[in-house]
Amino acid sequence: MMAVDYPTAKSTVMEEALQKIKVTKTTKSRLSEVDFNNLVFGKKYADHMLVADFDGKEWKNAQIIPFQNLSVSPSNAAWHYGQAIFEGIKAYNDQEGHPMIFRPHDNFARFNKSAERMGMPEVPEWLFIGGLAMLIDLDRAWVPSNEGCSLYLRPFMIAADEFIGVRPSDTYKFAIINSPSGPYFNKPIHLLVQDKYVRAFPGGVGYAKAAGNYGGAMYPTIQARKQGYDQILWVDGYEHKYLQECGTMNVFVIIGNKAITPDLDSGTILAGVTRASVMEVLGDMGFTVEERAISIDEVVAAHQNGTLREVFGTGTAASVAYVEELDYQEHKIALDTTKYTVGAEVIERLDAIRTGKVADDKGWNLRV
Ligand SMILES: Cc1ncc(COP(=O)(O)O)c(C=O)c1O
């Protein structure tokens, strides 16, 4: 393995990972079954996966094994009470074809925040970061180089107790699976501003990447899809007017020379790694970035007075997704995404960093 190009504790983390994670390689790669020119999102899985068990005290049995089913008891506590969290990260190839993972330490920190909120154990760095680096090293041929494609990395943790009483599980399973993926959306999206159903409340679990947040969003999303929308743009639960986020994305609104994105203070919004990156990139582009409460009324008013330029979602899976239509009650905000210069420059700058076309001054890439 090449040195991991990250400024902190890298050699100790990797040493511990190499010492503790047992590797069993596949004897039959499935790589030739994948059409890298026609990748869709999240359907194929790389040859290897990582698994580890928390026994109530420590993480054990860390292994990289051929991708396979997990055997889980019907009384598994995660299935019944929802102690389940996950992350989404991407690995890209640089210009010489070497894999790089984008900002995995941010996802590592968020994973452990989610774990804390859900009463689950923290995962150590050797297992999360070291495990990712070892996995990608082994499955480096699975990292696509085609435009708009990447290896989507999915670390997750579930309760593992075989017990159907309601209490926090004592044991847990951590795993990482990886999926060579194409674009999440292949065209600009239509969003419905949802003011009846609520995704998250202050004091709840909105800021955690907990499986239940997504489960709770399914029914309203099905209703929105039936009306022809791609996703919901959630608003706050008290006043039903302050923008929160979309299904799997944070949201940015460009009004004049300001880029506005909802602040994270209420704890109801997932602190997107892409969101943080886009804020920095927008700053580099000369925009004033405002992290603050923004109401749908403000967006409607900006549209009416001609200052609303662009609305886009940001997320690891979707990257930067242009919003072509934003509907709220009787208001239909139609936007001409062919004129999106801000979103376009953000994508270009982000992609250039993620694929090593420009120097990674921000230290965002972890080289494998
Ligand atoms: C609910 C939600 N909001 C926002 C995001 C964007 O976060 P990130 O940029 O870290 O992928 C995601 C995707 O992870 C998400 O699921």
The ligand as a MOL file (V3000), in Angstrom:
LIG
                    3D

  0  0  0     0  0            999 V3000
M  V30 BEGIN CTAB
M  V30 COUNTS 16 16 0 0 0
M  V30 BEGIN ATOM
M  V30 1 C -30.4320 13.9000 4.7050 0
M  V30 2 C -29.1730 14.2710 4.0210 0
M  V30 3 N -28.8110 15.5670 3.9680 0
M  V30 4 C -27.6740 15.9590 3.3910 0
M  V30 5 C -26.8020 15.0510 2.8170 0
M  V30 6 C -25.5170 15.5180 2.2100 0
M  V30 7 O -24.4390 15.1460 3.0200 0
M  V30 8 P -23.0190 14.8360 2.4030 0
M  V30 9 O -22.6310 16.0180 1.6220 0
M  V30 10 O -22.1260 14.6060 3.5730 0
M  V30 11 O -23.1750 13.6280 1.5510 0
M  V30 12 C -27.1470 13.6930 2.8290 0
M  V30 13 C -26.2610 12.6970 2.2360 0
M  V30 14 O -25.4360 12.1530 2.9140 0
M  V30 15 C -28.3520 13.2920 3.4590 0
M  V30 16 O -28.6860 12.0050 3.4840 0
M  V30 END ATOM
M  V30 BEGIN BOND
M  V30 1 1 1 2
M  V30 2 1 2 3
M  V30 3 2 2 15
M  V30 4 2 3 4
M  V30 5 1 4 5
M  V30 6 1 5 6
M  V30 7 2 5 12
M  V30 8 1 6 7
M  V30 9 1 7 8
M  V30 10 2 8 9
M  V30 11 1 8 10
M  V30 12 1 8 11
M  V30 13 1 12 13
M  V30 14 1 12 15
M  V30 15 2 13 14
M  V30 16 1 15 16
M  V30 END BOND
M  V30 END CTAB
M  END
